[in-house]
Amino acid sequence: MNFTTLNATCYYFDAVVNIGYVRHEDKGMLIDAGIDDSVMRKVLKELRANELPITHLFITHAHADHYGGAQFLQKRHDITTIAPKFEAAILQNPTLEPLYLFQGNDPLQELHNKFLEGKPIQVNQEIEAGEHNIDGFSFITHLLPGHSYHQLAMEINGILFAGDSYFSEEQLDKHKIPYITDADLTLESLHKLKEITCDGAVPGHGVFEQDFTQTVEKNIECHETLLNWLENFISEAEEGISHETVVSEMCEHFAVKNSMLSSWLLYRTAVTAYLIGLIKREKIEHYMERNRWKFKKVQSE
């Protein structure tokens, strides 16, 4: 984990999951909190070594790898915690994440792990997209859904802390089918990102770039490639194809290996997100047949 200076007030911890930091006079704000206590210990040690204050925490979205260290922080410091509306409900009730991934059934014990369920935290202030001034921190939040339901990126002092609104090329190559909840909303958010004027951006996974538009374009290209493959695959199934088969075949085609239930649930959600995108584009239709959710190409008139 490297503590990197971006400008006079903005920094970030370059790690597997990036954590931002912004200083304002005698106050300091973290943007996201890492996956667990060990990460937060390293963050606090670095802040102490640099004599930097910690008074505030902003969570971009309620995925465990972005807030898992927050409870540890809250127990040791008097922190004002800020989070997006709706995401705050999950932060305060983390079992909601394995619950929704498990389609509403009571999650099996193996799904109660730090990758799917962080420790519950207190949220002091829920916010939406727009301009904010909180205890002297002046910033803009941008609503960028598609990866998480009400994800907010923070633009402050020229730097965009983008959360998981886009991924590094390395992450795209690694996961093959990125975790998203709605391909249509994801692409809308990516195009919106290109319109934001700032001095550079820090993604949740990747490195700071002054010009991040090329990386955003790679994300768009990745999602469009997956959508095109899926549309062609479904078009070849004249009798329609079931949801379970689509998930299996798409993972197989892109060499995704799921040996654990938790990872399979994440990929099932991601594949379904691309199906949702094609339904919204009116490229495929969906229907029920013999208690199976099925898809087929929209027939031209």
C-alpha positions as CSV (number, residue, x, y, z in Angstrom):
1,M,0.0,0.0,0.0
2,N,1.5,3.3,-1.1
3,F,0.4,6.7,0.1
4,T,0.4,8.9,-3.0
5,T,0.2,12.7,-3.1
6,L,-2.1,14.0,-5.9
7,N,-2.2,17.8,-5.1
8,A,-1.9,20.1,-2.0
9,T,-5.0,18.5,-0.3
10,C,-5.7,15.2,-2.1
11,Y,-4.0,11.9,-1.6
12,Y,-4.8,8.2,-2.1
13,F,-3.7,4.8,-0.7
14,D,-2.7,2.9,-3.8
15,A,-3.9,-0.6,-2.9
16,V,-5.9,-3.6,-4.2
17,V,-8.9,-1.4,-3.3
18,N,-7.9,2.3,-3.4
19,I,-8.7,4.6,-0.5
20,G,-8.8,8.4,-1.0
21,Y,-7.8,11.0,1.5
22,V,-8.6,14.8,1.5
23,R,-7.3,17.3,4.0
24,H,-9.0,20.5,5.0
25,E,-7.3,22.6,7.7
26,D,-7.5,20.5,10.9
27,K,-9.9,17.9,9.3
28,G,-9.2,14.9,7.2
29,M,-11.6,12.7,5.2
30,L,-11.1,9.2,3.9
31,I,-13.0,8.1,0.8
32,D,-13.8,4.4,1.3
33,A,-12.3,2.2,4.0
34,G,-10.8,-1.0,2.5
35,I,-11.9,-4.6,3.0
36,D,-11.0,-5.3,6.7
37,D,-9.4,-4.1,9.9
38,S,-5.9,-4.9,8.8
39,V,-6.2,-2.5,5.9
40,M,-7.5,0.3,8.2
41,R,-4.7,-0.3,10.6
42,K,-2.2,0.4,7.8
43,V,-4.1,3.5,6.8
44,L,-4.2,4.9,10.3
45,K,-0.5,4.2,10.8
46,E,0.3,6.1,7.7
47,L,-1.8,9.1,8.7
48,R,-0.2,9.2,12.1
49,A,3.3,9.0,10.5
50,N,2.4,12.0,8.4
51,E,0.6,13.8,11.2
52,L,-2.6,14.0,9.2
53,P,-6.0,14.2,10.9
54,I,-8.9,11.8,10.4
55,T,-12.4,13.2,11.2
56,H,-14.6,12.2,8.3
57,L,-15.4,9.2,6.1
58,F,-17.2,9.0,2.8
59,I,-18.3,5.6,1.4
60,T,-18.9,5.6,-2.4
61,H,-21.0,2.4,-2.4
62,A,-22.0,-0.5,-0.2
63,H,-19.7,-3.3,-1.3
64,A,-17.8,-5.0,1.4
65,D,-14.4,-4.4,-0.1
66,H,-15.0,-0.6,0.1
67,Y,-16.3,-0.4,3.7
68,G,-15.1,-3.5,5.5
69,G,-12.5,-1.4,7.6
70,A,-15.0,1.3,8.5
71,Q,-16.2,-0.2,11.8
72,F,-12.6,-0.5,13.0
73,L,-12.1,3.2,12.2
74,Q,-15.4,4.2,13.9
75,K,-14.5,2.4,17.1
76,R,-11.1,4.3,17.4
77,H,-12.0,7.8,16.2
78,D,-14.8,10.2,16.4
79,I,-15.8,10.1,12.8
80,T,-18.6,11.7,10.8
81,T,-19.6,9.1,8.2
82,I,-21.3,10.1,5.0
83,A,-22.8,7.8,2.5
84,P,-25.2,7.7,-0.5
85,K,-28.9,7.4,0.0
86,F,-30.0,3.7,-0.3
87,E,-26.4,2.4,0.0
88,A,-26.5,3.6,3.6
89,A,-29.2,1.0,4.3
90,I,-26.8,-1.8,3.3
91,L,-23.9,-0.3,5.2
92,Q,-26.0,-0.4,8.4
93,N,-27.5,-3.8,7.6
94,P,-24.7,-5.7,5.7
95,T,-26.5,-9.0,5.5
96,L,-28.6,-7.4,2.8
97,E,-25.7,-8.0,0.3
98,P,-25.6,-11.8,0.6
99,L,-29.4,-11.7,0.9
100,Y,-29.9,-10.1,-2.4
101,L,-27.2,-12.1,-4.1
102,F,-28.9,-15.2,-2.9
103,Q,-32.2,-14.1,-4.5
104,G,-33.9,-13.3,-1.2
105,N,-33.3,-16.7,0.5
106,D,-31.7,-16.8,3.9
107,P,-28.0,-16.9,3.0
108,L,-26.1,-20.1,3.7
109,Q,-23.4,-19.7,6.3
110,E,-20.6,-19.8,3.7
111,L,-22.0,-16.5,2.2
112,H,-21.4,-14.7,5.5
113,N,-17.8,-13.8,4.7
114,K,-15.8,-10.5,4.5
115,F,-16.0,-10.4,0.7
116,L,-19.8,-10.3,0.7
117,E,-20.7,-8.9,4.1
118,G,-18.8,-6.2,5.9
119,K,-19.2,-5.2,9.5
120,P,-22.2,-2.9,10.2
121,I,-21.4,0.8,10.5
122,Q,-23.1,4.0,11.6
123,V,-24.0,6.5,8.9
124,N,-24.3,10.1,10.2
125,Q,-25.4,11.7,6.9
126,E,-27.1,10.3,3.8
127,I,-26.6,12.4,0.6
128,E,-27.6,12.4,-3.0
129,A,-25.9,13.7,-6.2
130,G,-25.1,17.4,-6.2
131,E,-23.0,20.1,-4.5
132,H,-22.2,19.7,-0.8
133,N,-20.5,21.6,1.9
134,I,-20.0,19.5,5.0
135,D,-17.9,20.8,7.9
136,G,-15.8,22.8,5.4
137,F,-15.4,20.1,2.8
138,S,-16.8,21.4,-0.4
139,F,-17.4,18.8,-3.1
140,I,-19.7,17.5,-5.9
141,T,-21.1,14.0,-5.9
142,H,-22.0,12.3,-9.2
143,L,-24.6,9.5,-9.4
144,L,-23.0,6.7,-11.3
145,P,-25.1,3.5,-11.0
146,G,-24.7,0.2,-12.8
147,H,-22.1,-1.4,-10.6
148,S,-24.0,-0.6,-7.4
149,Y,-27.5,0.9,-7.1
150,H,-26.8,4.4,-5.8
151,Q,-23.0,4.7,-6.2
152,L,-21.7,8.3,-5.8
153,A,-18.3,9.4,-7.1
154,M,-16.8,12.4,-5.2
155,E,-15.2,15.3,-7.1
156,I,-13.2,17.4,-4.7
157,N,-10.4,19.9,-5.2
158,G,-9.9,18.9,-8.8
159,I,-9.8,15.1,-8.1
160,L,-12.5,12.6,-8.9
161,F,-12.7,9.6,-6.5
162,A,-14.7,7.4,-8.9
163,G,-15.5,4.4,-6.8
164,D,-16.2,1.4,-9.0
165,S,-17.8,3.4,-11.8
166,Y,-15.0,2.2,-14.0
167,F,-12.2,-0.3,-13.7
168,S,-8.5,-0.5,-14.8
169,E,-7.7,-2.5,-17.9
170,E,-6.0,-5.0,-15.7
171,Q,-9.2,-5.5,-13.7
172,L,-11.2,-5.9,-16.9
173,D,-8.7,-8.6,-18.1
174,K,-8.7,-10.3,-14.8
175,H,-12.4,-10.7,-14.2
176,K,-13.5,-11.1,-17.9
177,I,-17.1,-10.4,-17.0
178,P,-17.1,-7.4,-14.7
179,Y,-19.5,-7.3,-11.8
180,I,-22.4,-5.0,-12.7
181,T,-26.1,-4.9,-11.9
182,D,-27.4,-3.3,-15.1
183,A,-25.4,-3.0,-18.3
184,D,-27.5,-0.1,-19.6
185,L,-27.0,2.0,-16.5
186,T,-23.3,1.1,-16.4
187,L,-22.8,2.4,-20.0
188,E,-24.8,5.6,-19.2
189,S,-22.5,6.2,-16.2
190,L,-19.4,5.6,-18.3
191,H,-20.5,8.1,-20.9
192,K,-21.3,10.6,-18.1
193,L,-17.8,10.1,-16.7
194,K,-16.3,11.4,-19.9
195,E,-18.1,14.6,-19.5
196,I,-16.7,15.3,-16.0
197,T,-13.9,17.9,-16.1
198,C,-11.2,17.4,-13.4
199,D,-7.5,17.1,-13.0
200,G,-7.6,13.4,-12.8
201,A,-9.4,10.4,-11.3
202,V,-8.8,7.6,-8.9
203,P,-10.8,4.4,-9.6
204,G,-11.7,1.9,-6.9
205,H,-9.4,-0.6,-8.6
206,G,-6.5,0.7,-10.6
207,V,-4.2,3.8,-10.6
208,F,-4.7,7.5,-10.7
209,E,-4.7,9.0,-14.2
210,Q,-4.8,12.6,-15.2
211,D,-6.5,11.6,-18.5
212,F,-8.7,8.7,-17.6
213,T,-10.9,8.9,-20.7
214,Q,-9.0,6.1,-22.6
215,T,-9.5,3.8,-19.6
216,V,-13.2,4.7,-19.6
217,E,-13.4,3.9,-23.3
218,K,-11.8,0.5,-22.7
219,N,-14.6,-0.1,-20.2
220,I,-17.2,0.9,-22.7
221,E,-15.6,-1.4,-25.3
222,C,-15.5,-4.3,-22.8
223,H,-19.2,-4.0,-22.0
224,E,-20.2,-3.6,-25.7
225,T,-18.2,-6.7,-26.6
226,L,-20.0,-8.7,-23.9
227,L,-23.4,-7.4,-25.0
228,N,-22.6,-8.3,-28.6
229,W,-21.5,-11.8,-27.8
230,L,-24.6,-12.4,-25.7
231,E,-26.9,-11.1,-28.3
232,N,-25.4,-13.3,-31.0
233,F,-25.4,-16.3,-28.6
234,I,-29.1,-15.9,-27.9
235,S,-29.9,-15.2,-31.5
236,E,-28.6,-18.7,-32.5
237,A,-31.0,-20.4,-30.0
238,E,-34.2,-20.4,-32.1
239,E,-36.2,-22.3,-29.4
240,G,-35.0,-19.9,-26.7
241,I,-32.5,-20.4,-24.0
242,S,-32.9,-20.6,-20.2
243,H,-31.3,-18.2,-17.7
244,E,-29.3,-21.0,-16.1
245,T,-27.9,-22.0,-19.4
246,V,-27.0,-18.4,-20.4
247,V,-25.0,-18.0,-17.1
248,S,-23.2,-21.3,-17.6
249,E,-22.4,-20.8,-21.3
250,M,-21.2,-17.2,-21.0
251,C,-18.9,-18.0,-18.1
252,E,-17.5,-21.0,-20.0
253,H,-17.0,-19.0,-23.2
254,F,-15.0,-16.3,-21.3
255,A,-13.0,-18.9,-19.3
256,V,-14.6,-17.9,-15.9
257,K,-14.1,-20.7,-13.4
258,N,-16.4,-20.6,-10.3
259,S,-15.4,-23.2,-7.7
260,M,-17.3,-21.4,-4.9
261,L,-20.9,-20.5,-4.5
262,S,-20.1,-16.9,-3.6
263,S,-18.2,-16.2,-6.8
264,W,-20.8,-17.9,-8.9
265,L,-23.5,-15.6,-7.4
266,L,-21.5,-12.6,-8.4
267,Y,-21.1,-13.8,-11.9
268,R,-24.8,-14.8,-12.2
269,T,-25.6,-11.2,-11.3
270,A,-23.2,-9.8,-13.8
271,V,-24.5,-12.0,-16.7
272,T,-28.0,-11.1,-15.8
273,A,-27.0,-7.4,-16.0
274,Y,-26.1,-7.9,-19.7
275,L,-29.4,-9.7,-20.3
276,I,-31.1,-6.7,-18.7
277,G,-29.2,-4.4,-21.1
278,L,-30.3,-6.4,-24.1
279,I,-33.9,-6.4,-22.9
280,K,-33.8,-2.6,-22.5
281,R,-32.3,-2.3,-26.0
282,E,-35.2,-4.5,-27.3
283,K,-32.7,-6.9,-28.8
284,I,-34.1,-9.9,-26.9
285,E,-37.3,-10.8,-25.3
286,H,-37.9,-12.8,-22.1
287,Y,-40.7,-15.2,-21.1
288,M,-41.5,-18.1,-18.9
289,E,-41.7,-21.7,-20.2
290,R,-42.1,-24.7,-18.0
291,N,-41.1,-22.8,-14.9
292,R,-37.9,-21.6,-16.6
293,W,-36.9,-18.0,-17.3
294,K,-36.0,-18.0,-21.0
295,F,-34.7,-15.6,-23.7
296,K,-34.8,-15.3,-27.4
297,K,-34.1,-12.8,-30.2
298,V,-36.7,-10.2,-30.9
299,Q,-38.3,-11.2,-34.2
300,S,-38.4,-8.4,-36.8
301,E,-41.7,-7.6,-38.3
